[in-house]
Amino acid sequence: MTTTTSTRNNKSAIGGLIFVLLGVIVVSTVGVVLHTLSADPQKKLYATVSGTMSTPQGVLPHAFIEEGVYPDSVLSKSHGANGGSHPGWPSYGPATHLVLPAHSYVTMTLTVYDSGEKLNHAYFGKVVGTVDGTMTIDGTQVSALPADGVQHTFTLHGLPTSTQDPLFVNVPLPKMTDDQMKVYDDKGTLPVGHKVVFSFITGGKGEYVWNCEYPCGDGTYAKFGAVMGQLGYMSGKVSVA
Ligand SMILES: [Cu+2]
């Protein structure tokens, strides 16, 4: 009787151990996968400081950073020469992890090459968080775009936290019309594109993210599937250092 009970106890102990081990394996696999997806194969792009700018917050270092927004990943150059595993996906490039200096006046130039349809929400058609609430498109100052005039957005934000300064910028990027898509640059490799320039002021050091709020993914979930669900194409990191 004693023997049977202890065998049964051993069996349930072994069963419990296997269950715990399986749990550990599942949790660590999920952890490794999530870590790989969010880890840094994301190339970094550093803003360069040149001169100063007088602002309501005093004279600040003036930093510059330039990116492009491309209709496919080959042109973006941020996923290897052949565009990586999804060459057909639109992408920012040449990098998706932006590094900006703290307490600086940052001027960002985005040259944008994609077509577009309509935003899910008109809010993201507004310019928010830039110096004086505007941007320039090919030299013309604007503060908003119509919801159906957008190709992607650059939306920089952080999580609500008391440990770092808030930073929020939303810039809608003007879409290229079919005719504009046919006018190529000198090298004949890209359409001429629209040049979008805007400036904002960084606070103290912190980790932020940016993403696109234009529904440029597949139909899985309100066009927020595929490319919109994967880091490093229409989303990335912003380190204020
Ligand atoms: Cu997008």
Residues whose N, C-alpha, C, O or C-beta is under 5 A from the ligand:
A	BS01	CU	Q151 H152 C212 Y214 C216 M234
